[in-house]
Amino acid sequence: MATAATPTPPATPERLSSYNPATGEPIGSVPIHTQADVDAAVARARVAAETWSGRSFAARAEELTAFRKALAASADELAELLRRENGKPELEALVEVMMALGHLQHAAARAEAALAPRRVSAGLLANFRATISYHPLGVVGVIGPWNYPLFTPMGSIAYALAAGNAVVWKPSELTPLVAVKVAEIAARSFALPDLLQVVTGAGATGAALARAAIDKIAFTGSAATGKRVMMAAAERLTPVLLELGGKDPMIVAEDADVEKAAEACVYGALTNAGQACISVERVYVADAIHDRFVEEVVKQVRDLKIGGDDGHLGAMTSPAQVAIVKDHLEDAVAKGAQIRTGGPDAIAGNFIQPTVLTGVDHNMKVMRDETFGPVIPIRRVASIDEAVKLANDTQYGLGSSVFAGKSARRIAQLLRAGMTSINSVMGFAGIPSLPFGGIGDSGFGRIHGDEGIREFTRIKSTAEQVVSIPLNMMSFRQPTDAPKRIRGMIKQLYGDGMVARAADVWRKLRG
Ligand code: NDP
């Protein structure tokens, strides 16, 4: 197991180096783009967007399919870059490529249906034809994180492109090479080489993109940086989509299958070394099965291999994140948590041994703040009501999971979160038709699904008068008895007139 810490990148003014967090070796470098570079990329993207938005859905789907196939043909190269830049094992890197391609395929295939104009009831104005239509925004800025450097940004990029926009993408400074590779492939695949561009650099380049003349910004990262992005975007009233962190709870009820719940918990908490916004961050287990569940989790965790190409857990991507995890573990231990395996002393360089804690409570950082590391804090609960109350005791609200028998769906509905998996973990992220996003400090807006396609459009409402009627409300030329007629209509339609009463009965009957 390598234990090298990532060195601080040299302060060269014009280039940024990317390092392998498992070995500390530099693996490449990228330019540091300035505000002027970002503005120029946005201007080029705007030209591309004008042509792209005018293409038919079928024509766009054809080019997106060519892009997807070119990415699939480079799957090994992309996975290798992910492995080297991010530190994840080969299998996880390949799964990430596969999931990203799944979203690209879904968005291309679904865009036309999701954005089809919809006729809606015109209500009282029955002589009107009322239609909702969806139109591309123009240029979308995407700021991506380092934990899933391909899958996460693709959740915005694929949907924004499919909706008819051009994209300028700023990857994390820790994982820029995979983005540069994707941009190269995009430039070859699309007839418009500026349709998907990548700008690189550190936080300042991201800030430049948030300030640029774009039509929407989709950001994934911490709540603190999300707020900064939103403030920068406010200058131009640029709409924002924020996919921020989470503190996802898992509830295991008395009638759950303990072994399956433990297996899912171990995966959900430790995949990508726990560096997932939807990873299981805290577990509430019914008293009757608590001890058996903990024993099973510890047994399964001890079987995992850390480090190496075939390891289950790789290196932590960012040394700063290692320090956060260590701090959470030390805080928990100081406040009385018991270490069942791993612990703050089992950290070597960028590698953290997966840690199981019991005896945890909500005064500990590990139960309140996003740990974003391979840690499973398990808390015993006396009832499902207590589990739900504790699960909802958070400023976040991204994912969540429930393991239970008959009561599972009821418990799921009680969880205050954007997404819930029942008898599985993270299932919602693998289903492209389900919208993905959170509430509270986990952000707002949705990627994936039809909502994720519409997120990158502007909504237009059209009211078309198809026949004229005598009482035209949109005119000053009214009959003298118009006030009397309106009084009668108010009573009939909305008060206790016969029409209103009949409508209420009808609504009640329809449920
Ligand atoms: P950040 O939120 O700082 O970074 C996310 C992205 O924002 C990166 O691309 C980063 O670029 C960019 N960025 C940084 N500063 C600015 C800015 N002022 N304007 C625009 N973009 C900016 O996350 P960290 O890497 O610092 O991680 C901190 C915490 O965030 C983690 O501990 C974890 O809890 C959470 N996190 C959540 C993720 C999620 O999936 N929801 C993903 C990653 C982190 P650069 O890397 O170049 O600085």
Boltz pocket constraint, residues with backbone or C-beta under 6 A from the ligand:
constraints:
  - pocket:
      binder: B
      contacts: [[A, 143], [A, 144], [A, 145], [A, 146], [A, 147], [A, 152], [A, 170], [A, 171], [A, 172], [A, 173], [A, 174], [A, 201], [A, 202], [A, 203], [A, 204], [A, 205], [A, 206], [A, 207], [A, 208], [A, 210], [A, 220], [A, 221], [A, 222], [A, 223], [A, 224], [A, 225], [A, 226], [A, 228], [A, 229], [A, 243], [A, 244], [A, 245], [A, 246], [A, 276], [A, 277], [A, 321], [A, 324], [A, 370], [A, 371], [A, 372]]
      max_distance: 6.0
